[in-house]
Amino acid sequence: MTYPPRQGMANAQTGSALIIALVFLLLVTMIGVTAMQSTTMQERMAGNLRDGYLAFEAAEAALREGEAWLDDGNNVLSADVTATLTNPADWDGESPPSTGNAVLSDDLSENPVFHVSAPRLVRVNPADPSAGVRGIYPIISRGQGGTAAAVVVLQSHCALPCRP
């Protein structure tokens, strides 16, 4: 028995499976590209955070080195007491020149440096006029991370001896 050919829409191919597959492929591609962009951004943020931590640790090491430099005692008179930092946060590590440096790691873009300024005289007991004065030395340190863009400047004040 032979069947007559069908007429109309039931016999025509529409290609909807191809269109749906292409739209689905486009959506999967967009999701993949977005995920890669997000991953790349997270990697950059993690790298920048690591640079910041390296710079902070380098500046802390230079600060400790500056305190040790002052505690040596024989170096106090050789501090550059004429050069003052008007704004320690803007110190570039060169002008005025650093008092010393701390060598840390090959991961750093530059070795951390410290600057010891002239002591400020502070009265030990302000209520007692006969009380003596004590010299408080400002120590400013500057550390860089793995890149020159990550810079940390720290400042502390030290009365001799700096460390107990």
C-alpha positions as CSV (number, residue, x, y, z in Angstrom):
1,M,0.0,0.0,0.0
2,T,1.4,3.4,-1.0
3,Y,0.7,6.5,0.9
4,P,0.1,9.7,-0.8
5,P,2.7,12.5,-0.2
6,R,1.9,14.7,2.7
7,Q,1.0,18.3,2.0
8,G,1.6,21.4,4.1
9,M,3.8,22.3,7.2
10,A,4.2,18.8,8.5
11,N,6.5,17.9,5.5
12,A,8.6,21.1,5.5
13,Q,11.8,21.3,7.5
14,T,12.1,24.5,9.6
15,G,15.7,24.2,10.9
16,S,14.7,25.2,14.4
17,A,17.2,22.8,16.0
18,L,20.1,24.5,14.3
19,I,19.0,28.0,15.5
20,I,18.4,26.7,19.0
21,A,21.8,25.1,19.0
22,L,23.5,28.2,17.8
23,V,21.8,30.4,20.4
24,F,22.8,27.9,23.1
25,L,26.4,27.9,21.8
26,L,26.4,31.7,21.9
27,L,25.2,31.7,25.5
28,V,27.8,29.2,26.6
29,T,30.5,31.2,24.9
30,M,29.4,34.4,26.6
31,I,29.4,32.7,30.0
32,G,32.9,31.3,29.3
33,V,34.3,34.7,28.3
34,T,32.8,36.4,31.4
35,A,34.3,33.7,33.6
36,M,37.7,34.3,32.1
37,Q,37.5,38.0,32.5
38,S,36.5,37.6,36.2
39,T,39.4,35.1,36.8
40,T,41.8,37.5,35.2
41,M,40.6,40.4,37.3
42,Q,40.9,38.3,40.5
43,E,44.5,37.3,39.5
44,R,45.4,40.9,39.0
45,M,43.9,41.9,42.4
46,A,45.7,39.1,44.2
47,G,49.0,40.2,42.6
48,N,48.5,43.8,43.6
49,L,47.5,42.7,47.1
50,R,50.7,40.6,47.3
51,D,52.8,43.6,46.1
52,G,51.2,45.8,48.8
53,Y,52.0,43.2,51.5
54,L,55.6,43.0,50.3
55,A,55.9,46.8,50.4
56,F,54.5,46.9,53.9
57,E,56.8,44.2,55.1
58,A,59.8,45.9,53.5
59,A,58.9,49.2,55.1
60,E,58.6,47.5,58.5
61,A,62.0,45.8,58.1
62,A,63.5,49.2,57.3
63,L,61.9,50.7,60.3
64,R,63.3,48.0,62.5
65,E,66.7,48.5,60.9
66,G,66.5,52.3,61.6
67,E,65.7,51.5,65.3
68,A,68.6,49.1,65.5
69,W,70.8,51.8,63.8
70,L,69.8,54.3,66.5
71,D,70.3,51.7,69.3
72,D,73.9,51.1,68.2
73,G,74.7,54.4,69.9
74,N,77.8,55.4,67.9
75,N,75.6,56.3,64.9
76,V,73.4,58.8,66.6
77,L,75.8,61.7,65.9
78,S,76.1,60.8,62.2
79,A,72.4,61.2,61.6
80,D,71.6,63.8,59.0
81,V,70.0,66.2,61.4
82,T,70.0,69.1,58.8
83,A,67.8,67.3,56.3
84,T,64.2,67.2,57.3
85,L,61.2,65.6,55.6
86,T,58.5,68.2,55.2
87,N,55.9,65.5,54.4
88,P,57.1,61.9,55.1
89,A,54.3,60.4,53.1
90,D,55.8,62.0,49.9
91,W,59.4,60.8,50.5
92,D,60.9,59.3,47.4
93,G,63.7,57.6,49.3
94,E,66.3,59.9,47.7
95,S,65.8,63.5,48.7
96,P,66.8,63.9,51.5
97,P,69.1,60.9,51.2
98,S,68.4,57.9,53.2
99,T,70.3,57.2,56.4
100,G,70.5,53.4,55.6
101,N,68.8,50.5,54.0
102,A,67.7,47.0,54.7
103,V,68.4,44.3,52.1
104,L,65.5,41.8,52.1
105,S,64.6,39.8,49.0
106,D,65.0,39.5,45.3
107,D,61.2,39.8,45.0
108,L,61.4,43.5,45.8
109,S,61.8,46.1,43.0
110,E,64.0,48.2,45.3
111,N,65.6,47.7,48.7
112,P,63.8,49.5,51.5
113,V,65.4,52.6,53.0
114,F,65.0,54.6,56.2
115,H,65.7,58.2,57.3
116,V,66.5,59.3,60.8
117,S,65.8,63.0,61.4
118,A,67.0,65.3,64.1
119,P,65.6,64.5,67.6
120,R,62.7,66.6,69.0
121,L,63.2,67.4,72.7
122,V,60.2,66.4,74.8
123,R,59.9,67.1,78.5
124,V,59.7,63.8,80.5
125,N,57.1,65.1,82.9
126,P,55.4,68.3,81.8
127,A,53.9,69.0,85.2
128,D,57.4,69.1,86.8
129,P,59.5,72.1,85.5
130,S,62.7,70.5,86.9
131,A,62.2,67.3,85.0
132,G,64.6,66.6,82.2
133,V,64.0,66.5,78.5
134,R,64.4,63.5,76.2
135,G,65.3,63.3,72.6
136,I,62.6,61.6,70.4
137,Y,64.0,60.6,67.0
138,P,61.6,60.4,64.1
139,I,62.3,57.4,61.8
140,I,60.7,57.3,58.4
141,S,61.0,54.1,56.2
142,R,60.0,53.5,52.6
143,G,59.5,50.1,51.1
144,Q,58.5,49.0,47.6
145,G,56.8,45.7,46.6
146,G,57.5,43.7,43.5
147,T,56.7,46.7,41.3
148,A,57.5,50.3,41.7
149,A,53.8,51.1,41.9
150,A,53.4,49.5,45.4
151,V,55.0,51.9,47.9
152,V,54.5,52.1,51.6
153,V,55.9,54.8,53.8
154,L,55.9,54.3,57.6
155,Q,57.0,56.6,60.4
156,S,57.7,55.9,64.0
157,H,59.2,57.9,66.9
158,C,62.0,56.5,69.1
159,A,63.5,57.5,72.4
160,L,66.8,55.8,73.1
161,P,66.9,52.9,73.6
162,C,64.4,52.1,70.9
163,R,64.0,48.5,71.8
164,P,63.9,47.1,75.4
